[in-house]
Amino acid sequence: MSGAPDWFRQDVLQYADEFAETGDDMRCSFLAELKKTTDWIAEHPRAGSSTYESLARIRGLRHKAFHLGSMQFYVFYVVAPDGTA
């Protein structure tokens, strides 16, 4: 989450803390999967799905999903004109 805004970090840690109630393994798994997903986005920003770009009318909107058990999470981001996320 380096380079992420403070509000994003706070939201992620708050959500991860909620997983801690079910056990530290779930919290660690959530943070690990999120890290893998954000690393993938950094390496391949244009490869994320653009499914919601036209629906939300946000140019460059992409998302990448990850699974944690039976739950699915979406990380939404915007690709800048220079191709960075």
N, C-alpha and C positions, 0 to 999 in steps of 0.2 A: 504494500500500500504506500510505498514511498512515492512522494509527489502528489498523493491524493489530498484533497481538501480536508481540513479538520472535521467538518460536519460529516463527511463520508466515513472517516476513521471512527468517529464517535458512534455513528449509527451501526457500523459493522461490529464494534466491540460490544455495544449494548445488545445486539442480536445474538452474538456469540455467548454473552453472559446468560442469556435466556436458555441456551442449549446446555450450559453448565448445570442447570437444574436437573437435566436428564443424565448427566455424567460428563466428566472431563473428556472422555473419548469422543463424544458427539461434538463438543466445542472445538477440540483439536482438529477433528475431521472437517468441520465446517470451514475453519480458518485455512486449512491445508488446501481444500478444494477451491476456495475463493482465490488463494494465492496462485494456484495453477491456472485458473481461469484468467486472472488479470495479467499473468505473465504471457499467456497465449495471446491475449488482446494486444499487448505491447509488441509482440513479435509479428502478429498478423492482423492489424487493425481493420483492413478492408475485407477480411474473410468472414467477419461476423454476419449474421443474418440481417437482412434489411427489411424483413417482413413488416415491421411496424413503422417504417419511414414514411410511407404514403398515408397510413392511417393517422399518425400523429402530426403529419405535415412538418416534420423536423428534418431538414436536409442533413444527410450523413448519419442519421440515427441507425445504430446497429445494436445487436444483442448477442450474447453468448450464454448458453444454458449450461448448468451443471446439476448433477443429481447427488443427493445425500440421502441414502436409504430410499424411502418411497417419495421423498419430497424433491421437487424441481425448483431451482432458483434461476432467475434471469439477471444478468448484469448488462445494463443498458449503458451505452456510451455514444459519443458523437465523433465521427471521423472528420478531422479538419481538412480543408482543401489541399494541404500539403501531404496528406495521407497519414498523419499521426493521430493517435487517439487521445 
